[in-house]
Amino acid sequence: MPVRPRQMLEEGPILDPLFVEHYRRFARWPSKAGARWMAAKMRALGVAPAGRVLDIGCGPGWLVRFLAGHFPAMRFVGLDASLVMLAAAMRGLREEGLDGRVSFLAADGQRLPFPDAAFDAVISGATLHHLNDPVVLLNEVDRVLAPDGHVIISDLNRALPRALWPLVVGADWVERQCRPAAVRRLPEGFINSYRAAYAPEEIRGFLERSTLGRRVGYYPRWFQHWIQTPPTPVFNRERCPRG
Ligand SMILES: C[S@@+](CC[C@H](N)C(=O)[O-])C[C@H]1O[C@@H](n2cnc3c(N)ncnc32)[C@H](O)[C@@H]1O
């Protein structure tokens, strides 16, 4: 079944304050599930217990906050190009006692303001589909990652089987009903995220063209897909091993 053409519907940072506040509240519980998945992967990969971790496109910061709870000796930087998102992410940080180990920074993930090899792990969720050329970001990830560092970058998979599309439509409808009326028609939402997301062949192409490609594997699943260390045969079409 051919994959529908990509539609660039969510380009760049999320800036609308009303929508950001809605996203902050709404994303908390899915983010918790995502954080459990990420924590299990970080343990399995053996990320250094006192390592420095960068989350690109951290949004309201739920992922780094949950991970900071799971890994008490790690330090986290949440980076996002939206100051509005970061303001939401910073709320309550001090009360949670995380302000010494978690910091948030406004910057473009395609121009990371860090020296080479600054991080033991780079993670990212649901952000690649906001970029027109993810190769630039993947090269930056490779640059700021320590030689023995780890990467886990996940996003939605546009090549979702057609039979599952009604679930996305339903989730989009429910999420939109929960929004303040003023932002109900904003393009951001489940359906448009899937329309803007990359398909497996596109991700393989980005890895092939990026310096990061030589040190990661690629894992497609129905609803999502991810890139992670260590390298596996990224460019063959056989089913990848379970991550
Ligand atoms: C769909 S949200 C995902 C947020 C969070 N990772 C999550 O899973 O809930 C995508 C985030 O990427 C940010 N973003 C978009 N383009 C970016 C860029 N070039 N550099 C850094 N962040 C970016 C947006 O502002 C937004 O907060």
The ligand as a Tripos MOL2 file, in Angstrom:
@<TRIPOS>MOLECULE
LIG
   27    29     1     0     0
SMALL
NO_CHARGES

@<TRIPOS>ATOM
      1 C1          4.8890   17.8430   19.2790 C.3       1 LIG1
      2 S1          5.9160   18.7350   20.3510 S.3       1 LIG1
      3 C2          6.6790   17.4260   21.2850 C.3       1 LIG1
      4 C3          7.0430   17.8710   22.6590 C.3       1 LIG1
      5 C4          7.5530   16.7740   23.5610 C.3       1 LIG1
      6 N1          8.7930   16.2040   23.0750 N.3       1 LIG1
      7 C5          6.4970   15.7070   23.7210 C.2       1 LIG1
      8 O1          6.7350   14.5630   23.3000 O.co2     1 LIG1
      9 O2          5.4320   16.0030   24.2730 O.co2     1 LIG1
     10 C6          7.2550   19.2810   19.3150 C.3       1 LIG1
     11 C7          8.1430   20.2940   20.0220 C.3       1 LIG1
     12 O3          9.2490   20.5950   19.1640 O.3       1 LIG1
     13 C8          9.5180   21.9810   19.2390 C.3       1 LIG1
     14 N2         10.2810   22.3630   18.0470 N.ar      1 LIG1
     15 C9          9.8400   22.5070   16.7930 C.ar      1 LIG1
     16 N3         10.8610   22.8430   15.9660 N.ar      1 LIG1
     17 C10        11.9770   22.8890   16.7420 C.ar      1 LIG1
     18 C11        13.3420   23.1810   16.4950 C.ar      1 LIG1
     19 N4         13.7880   23.4870   15.2510 N.pl3     1 LIG1
     20 N5         14.2140   23.1360   17.5210 N.ar      1 LIG1
     21 C12        13.7870   22.8400   18.7810 C.ar      1 LIG1
     22 N6         12.5120   22.5600   19.0820 N.ar      1 LIG1
     23 C13        11.6080   22.5870   18.0770 C.ar      1 LIG1
     24 C14         8.1380   22.6070   19.3580 C.3       1 LIG1
     25 O4          8.1650   23.9220   19.8750 O.3       1 LIG1
     26 C15         7.4390   21.6180   20.2980 C.3       1 LIG1
     27 O5          7.5960   21.9730   21.6450 O.3       1 LIG1
@<TRIPOS>BOND
     1     1     2 1
     2     2     3 1
     3     2    10 1
     4     3     4 1
     5     4     5 1
     6     5     6 1
     7     5     7 1
     8     7     8 2
     9     7     9 1
    10    10    11 1
    11    11    12 1
    12    11    26 1
    13    12    13 1
    14    13    14 1
    15    13    24 1
    16    14    15 ar
    17    14    23 ar
    18    15    16 ar
    19    16    17 ar
    20    17    18 ar
    21    17    23 ar
    22    18    19 1
    23    18    20 ar
    24    20    21 ar
    25    21    22 ar
    26    22    23 ar
    27    24    25 1
    28    24    26 1
    29    26    27 1
@<TRIPOS>SUBSTRUCTURE
     1 LIG1         1 GROUP 0 **** ****
